[in-house]
Amino acid sequence: MKKALFLFPIMLALACAVSVAANPRDMKFRPLKFAPAEPIRFTTPNGMVVYFLEDHQLPVITTTAMFKGGTVYDPAGKGGLVDLTTRLLRTGGAGNRTSDQVDQDLDFVGASLSSGSDYDYLAASLSALKKDAALGFEILADILQRPHFDVARIAFEISNKKDKIRRQNDDPSQLTQRIFYQTIYPNHPYGVFPTLASMDNIKKDDIIYSYRKFYIPNNCILAISGDMTVDEVKGLVSQYFGKWPKGDYVIPIPPEVTMQYKPGVYYVSRDINQANIRMGHLGLTDKNPDRHAMDLMNFALGGGGFTSRLTGQVRTTAGLAYSVSSMVYNRAERGAFFAYCLTKAATMGQATGMMLDIIKKVKDSGITEDELKMAKQSYINGMVFNYVTPDQIVSAKASLELTGFP
């Protein structure tokens, strides 16, 4: 009993302390200091740019080779060529190794190697322990300089891609996305998607030609970070990439995007009880100075999750959507702005009308000062998380140079 009476004043004091605690929104913090480390940059005699950031926290090295290029450069009638070429670098074997031997050697030391393509760039990435750095660089150099492009492997990858194309309409959201881009980018590579016919048009000579255009040292930026010194990095780069001959192909500027589509409703009938809505139009280039203002506007409109108007009104208040949002997607040529919604088929019209009303109100009246403040704070604070690791820092620097930013 005495113990209980002794505890009572303590509990009462704690309750009083909690009751007068400061509101978290009223708390003051020192200004955020944002000073990511600065990588070392050097250029090799054959024209390859290298960024390196030393980091000895873990005995690991990461490397990403970035190239100007991408699926925007697929030849007419051969949609999927650039992506297929990039995939074959990783899966087709290289140097004195077959595809299986590449996998076995990487797996034996716990290293990883991948390659991929986007609309406007290509990349191959390596991660390995420092003790296996030489092996990793050797294999990376092989796939970039001495890929096999085996006929049987080409046929296998084309067959896999054709299977995916046959199933591409099974996902309504992907179908809506494809139709949207085909509509706003008619007669432009941004609106071209691989088809069964385009895959049948791709031959080994096309793959070799595509490879020789883009995968040259003077079109490559190498981003390296990890447990090495700059002298060790220069030694590895010289040993494995120093004899890579320059190419003479100049990557052209992608064709200009112009508005050719007709505004309207584009409807794809599917026997499902849900509706996938995507509405929007052409947007900005990635160099447009208004891109930052558009990002802040979009955060308040639909990109800010549950704090945004679309989510708050269409989903939370009206209960019309499983998911609703908006996005500003900037590209080297004109990008896109769009809003999307997943709702019941029966409420498609109601959800669409509500989304249009919200977008029109933002267009006519703008966003509030509170919305603008929240958007700015979110972007500024979130930027820190893009530069957490040395790999992120060095990749960001390389990516900025690759895409023509300061």
N, C-alpha and C positions, 0 to 999 in steps of 0.2 A: 504493500500500500504506500509506504514512504517513497519507494522507487518511482511509483506512478505519479505521486504528487511532485516529486523532484523534476520529472520529465515535462510536466504540464507547463511550467513557465518557459522552458526552452522552446517547446512547440509553439506556444503563444508568441514568443519573440520572433521565431522564424516566420510565422504567418503574417505578423505585422511588417516584417522586412519585405516579404514578397508583395504585400499589398501596396507598398510605396516604391517598388522597383521602377526604374525608368522604362518608359516605352521604348522598345528597340528602335522604332523609327526616329526617336529623338536623340539617340546616341550619336556621339561625334567621333570621327576617326581621322587619323592623320592622312594627308593626301597620298594616294597610291603612287608608289615609285615603280616605274616600268623601264628597266634598262637591261634588255637581253644582251647576252654576250655577242661580240662581233667576230664572225668567222674570218679566217684568212682566205684571200682570193689570189689565185695565180693562173697563168695561161701556159699550156704546153706548146712546144714548137709546132705541133700539127694542128693547133687551133682549138683544142679542147679547154674549156673554162672549168676550173676546179675551185670549189668552196670547201674549206675544212675548219671544223671546230673541235679542238682537243677536249677530251673528257675522260677522266681516269676513275670515275666512280665505280664503274663495272668493266670487266675485261671483255668488252663487246665493241664491234665496229658495225656501223650501218652505212650503206652506200646507195644512192639513187642516181641513175643516169637519166637525164631528161633531154628530150629532143623536140624541136619544132616539127609539127606534122599533124597527124590526126586524121580522123575519118572524114573531115571536110575535104580531103584531097582524094577520096575514092573516085576513080574514073567513072564516067557515065556508063551505066549498064553493069557495073561491077561493084555495087554496094556491098561492103563487108570485106573488101580486099585488105585495107590497112589493118583492121582489127585481126584478121586471119594471119597476116604476116607477123604481127606482134605476138600473137599467141604461139605461133610456130617457133619463134625464137626460144621460148621456154620449154616447149614440149617436143621439139623435133630433133633434139640432140645437137651437139656442137663440138668442134675441135676433134679430138680423138675419142670422144665419148658418144655412145648412143643415148637415146632418150632415157632408157632405164638406168644406164650408168651414171648419168647426171643426177638422177633422183637418188641413187644408192650412195654416191659420194657425198652429196649434201646431207642426206639423212644420217649417215655414219658419224658426222661431226655436229649434228644438230643445227645446221645452217638452213636458211630459207632464201629462196630466189623466186621472184615473180616478175611478170611483164604485163603491161596493159596499155590501152589507148583511150583517148577521149576525142572530142571533136577537134581540138586544136593542138594537142600535144601527145607525146608518147613517152613511156617511162619503163625502166627496168630497175628493180630494187633488190638489194642483198643485205642480209643480216647474218653475222657469224661471230664466234668467239675470236678474240685477238690472236690466239695461237693458231687459228685456222684461216687467218686473213689472206695468206698467200693462195691457199686453195680456193677461197671464195673469189678473189680477184681473178684468178686463172679461169674459173668457170664463167664468171661474168664477162670477161674479155672474150672468151670463146663464143658465147651466144651472140655477142654484139658484132664480132668480127668474122667468125667462121661457123655460121649456122649451117645445118645440113639440108634442110628443106627436102627431106625424104619424101618420095612420091606416095608411099603407103601412108605416111603420117599426114600428108596433105589431104589425102582422100578421107582419112579418119576424122580429121578436124572439120572438113566440109560436111561430112555426114552428120556429125554432132550438131553443127550449126543449123543444118536443114531440119533436124528433129525439133530444135528449139523454135524455129520459124513456124513449123506446123502447129505448135502448141501456143503460139504467141497470143492468140485470141481467147485463150482460156482464162486469162486474168483481165477482168474488165477495166481495172485502173490502168494497166499497160496499154490496152486497146485505146482508151480515151486519150492517153498521153500521145500515142503515135498519131492518131487522127488529128489532134490539135497541132502538132508540129508540122505534119504534112500540109495542113490547111494554111498556117501562117507563113510557111517557108516553101511555097510552090516554086518549082524550077530552081531550087537552091540546095546545095549539099546538106545544110542543116535539116532539111525535111526529107532526106533520103534514108530509107532503112533497108537492110538486106532482105532479099526475097529468094525464093527457090530458084528463079531464073537467073538472078545476079550471081548466086553462088555457083551455078552450073557454068557461068561464063568465065570463072576464074581458073586460070591455068598456072602451072609452075613458073613459066616465064614472067607472068604478071607479078607473082610473089617476089621473084628475084629482082625485078625492076623496081618494085615498091621498096624493097629493103635497101637497095643501092642508093636510092634517092635520099632517104631520111637518115639512115644509120651511118653517119660519117662523123669523124671527130670534130670538125669545124661546125657541126650542128649540134654538139653535145655539151651539156653542162653537168658536171659530176659533183654531187653533194655528198660529202663524207663527214662523219662524226664518230668519235669513240676514243678508245684507249690506245692512241698512237701519238707520236710527235709529228710535226710537220715534215721533218726529214724522212721519217719512215713512210709517210704518205707519198711524198714526192718520189721515193724509191720504188714503191709499188706501182704508182701510176706510170712512171717511166718504163718499168720492166714489162708491164702487161698491156699498156696502151701506147707506148712510145713509137712503135712501128706501124701503127694504124694509119694507112695513107689518107690524106685529105681527099675530099670529094669536091666536084665542081658544080654540083647542083645547088641552085639558089632557091630557097623555099619561097614560092610566090605568095602575094597577099591573097587571102580567100576572096571569092567573088562578093561584090557588094550586095547587101540585103535591101530590097525595096519592097514597099507594100503593094502586093499584087492580089491578095485575097479579097473576097467579098464578105463584109460583115453579115452574120446571119446565124441561124441555128443549124448545127450539123449533128444529126441524130443517127446513132448506130443501134439497131434493134437487137436485143439479146433476151433470151428467155430466162430472166432472173427477176427476183423480187426486190432488187436494190438498184439504185441509180447512181452512176458516177458522173459528176458534173465538173467540167473544166471550162472556165471562161477567161478570156484575156486577149492579148494582142502583142504586136511587136514592142520591144522595149528599147534599152539603151546599149551602146557599146561599152566595153569595160573601161575605156578611157574617158567617157563622158563625165565632166565635173559634177553633174547633177546626180551621179550614182549614189553618193552618200546621203543626200536629201531623200532620194527614193527609198533607200534602205530604212531610214528612220520613219518615213511615212508608212512603209509596209509593215514595220514592227507594230505600229498602232493599229493598222487595218486588220492584219491577219497573221503576220509572221511572229508575233510575240506570245503565241500560245494562249493560255487562259486569260492573259491580260489584254488580249486584242479584241477588237469589236466583233469580228466575225465569229470567233469562238464564244465570246461572252453572250452575244445575242442569238445567233443561229443555233448553237449547241446547248449552252447552259440555260438560257432563258426560255427559248422556244422549244427546245428538245427535238430539233428537226434533223440533227446530223450525228453520225458516228464520229466523223472527223471533218473538220472544215478549217481552211487556212488560205493564205495567199503567199506568193513568192515573187521576188525580183531576181531574174536569172540573167546576168550580164555575160556577154560573149565578145570575142574579138571583133566580130561583125555584130549587127544588132541582135540583142538578146530578146527576152520575152518577159512580160508581166502576166501572171495568171492567178486566179483563185480557184480552188477546187473544193468539192464537197461529196461526201458519201452519205446517202440518205435512203429512205424507203422509196420505192417506185411511186407509191401513192402520194408522197409529199414532195415529189420532185419540183413541181411547179411552184409550190409555196416556198421551198428553200431557195430556188433560183431567184424568185422575185425579191425575197428578203436580202439575199446577197447583193443583188443589183442596187437595191435601195441604199444599203450601207456603203457600197463603193461610190455611188453618186453623191452621197452626203459628204464623204471625205473629199471627193474631187471638188465639190462646190464650196465647202466651208473649211477644209483643212482639218488638222488635228488640234487638240487642246494643248496648252502649255504643259499640263501635267503629263499628258501622253508623250510629248516631245522630250521632257526631262527623263521620263522612265526609259524611253528608247535610247537616248544618249548614254545614260548610266549603264544600261544593259550591254550595249556594244563596247563601250570603253572597258568595263570590268571583264567582259567575256574575252576581250582581245588577249588578256594575259594567258588564257588557257590554250592559245594557239602557239605559245612560245615556252612551253613547260620544259621540254626535253631538248638536248642539243640537236637531236635529229630533226625536230620540228623547226628549230631556229635556222639551221643550215639549209634545210629544204625550202623554207620560206624565202631566204635570200636568193637561192638559185631560181626559184619559181618566179620571183619578181623580175629578175634579169631576163629569164626566158620569155616572159610575156611583155617585155618592153616597158616595165615600170622602173622608176628610180629606186 
